[in-house]
Amino acid sequence: MNVVLHAHHAVVPEPVLRRAEAGVLRLAQRLPRAVDATVRFAEDGAVCRVEVTARVARRRPLVAVGEARAFEGALAEALDRFEGLIARLRAARDRRVQAAQRGAD
């Protein structure tokens, strides 16, 4: 999976960029048809914003946003929200599979 890191009006420390890429790749392993992901860093005054967008085949893009006073906190929040999105997708898929199995019996 290809991960694009994009800083918009922000200077992002290299360790934060590496952590962002590693975190997205780790979570994307749970998405079977993940195509690519973009991590955008933006700074507006005292607010740092991180947006993680993942494209998955046959689905709308998954978008998770985190805001904090530092990029580390914003990234942690965005990755937590991204993990929650993936968990909800997997739970919905499991419910559909169980319903189909009940209907086939």
Secondary structure, DSSP 8 states (H G I E B T S, - for coil): -EEEEEEES----HHHHHHHHHHHHHHHTT-TTEEEEEEEEEEETTEEEEEEEEEETTS--EEEEEEESSHHHHHHHHHHHHHHHHHHHHHHHHHHHHHHHHHH-
